[in-house]
Amino acid sequence: RMETDCNPMELPNNTGFEEDSDFRDFEGTDVKDMRLEAEAVVNDVLFAVSNMFVSKTLPCAEDVAYINVETRERNRYCLELTEAGLRVVAYDFDQTDDRLQTPYHETVYSLLDSLSPAYREVFGNALLQRLEALKKESQS
């Protein structure tokens, strides 16, 4: 794929570029509130964890949001979502621990994959079912 310089203002609205952090800071474009990003993250993987929701007690801003997640193993985490990615900031809901130095993950999938074997299994099974459905569609 060839890379070209382009003005994001000329892009149609449905390209998905507004999700891409490289385009988020251009003058004249809407800077997304991280709460919206966090809601999208939750909606993406909620089926594969016991509980997950955007924190209502920790402050959300344009550049940070917090997500509470309980894995199927019943472990609780508070995740921080920033431009750098997602990381665990506490081992309970609605908490942050500044002493915790956990690595950032680019995606919620990779973060949950590292925390929860049950997540990995449920997500993998969902992927397999989707592939089977696509295979059946293409055969009919």
RAMO-V506886 format. One record per backbone hydrogen bond with DSSP energy under -0.5 kcal/mol. NH is the residue of the N-H (numbers start at 1). CO is the residue of the C=O. If there is no record, write none. Layout:
<<NH CO> <NH CO>>
This chain:
<<8 6> <10 7> <11 8> <15 12> <16 13> <19 16> <20 17> <21 19> <23 20> <24 20> <24 21> <25 21> <26 23> <29 26> <32 30> <34 61> <36 33> <37 33> <38 34> <39 35> <40 36> <41 37> <42 38> <43 39> <44 40> <45 41> <46 42> <48 45> <49 46> <50 70> <51 70> <53 68> <55 66> <61 64> <65 81> <67 79> <68 53> <69 77> <70 51> <71 69> <71 75> <74 71> <77 69> <78 90> <79 67> <79 77> <80 87> <81 65> <82 80> <82 85> <85 82> <86 105> <87 80> <89 78> <90 78> <95 92> <97 89> <98 96> <100 97> <101 99> <102 100> <105 86> <111 107> <112 108> <113 109> <114 110> <115 111> <116 112> <120 116> <121 117> <122 118> <123 119> <124 120> <125 121> <126 122> <127 123> <128 124> <129 125> <130 126> <131 127> <132 128> <133 129> <134 130> <135 131> <136 132> <137 133> <138 134> <139 135> <140 136> <140 137>>
